[in-house]
Amino acid sequence: MRLLRSTDLALRVLMRLAVADDTTPTTREVAAAMAVPYTHAAKVVAELQHLGLLEARRGRGGGLALTEKGRTASVGGVVRTFEGDGDVVDCEGTTPCPLRTGCRLRGALRRAQEAFYAYLDPITVADIVAEPTGPLLLDLTAPPG
């Protein structure tokens, strides 16, 4: 299973903001630190804001800040939200699979996907930035001096 870029970026943005302390980096600064296009980061930030996981303030003194909901958010929940509820394989696509009426693979993959999410559900954003990750995130995103 491979996560969408937006899912990966959403998790990395939440992790970065979880260790931000008193700083409020801008979307542009987060995009630069994560080496992703600003437009991509802006879409992810907008979705995270819509979900109530972060606050985004505009203008002088503005920036991004993690909310308490964001700090305690389930990693599994964030991944589900960004990945959607679709099956791992598309048996009904433009060229439907000829085995779809009697295939057991689809069910096995669905159960594996649910096991993946079930493993991530109890893990929070705060959990994934604990030592040694938190200090590494700060070093990674420190402004060039």
Buried (B, 14 or more C-beta within 10 A) or exposed (E): EEEEEBBBBBBBBBBBBBBBEEBBBBBEBBBBBBEBEBEBBBBBBEBBBEBEBBBBEEEEEEBBBBBEEBBEBBBBBBBBBBBEEEEEBEBEEEEEBEEEEEEEEBEEBEEEBEEBBEEBBEEBBBEBBEEEBBEEBBEEBEEEE
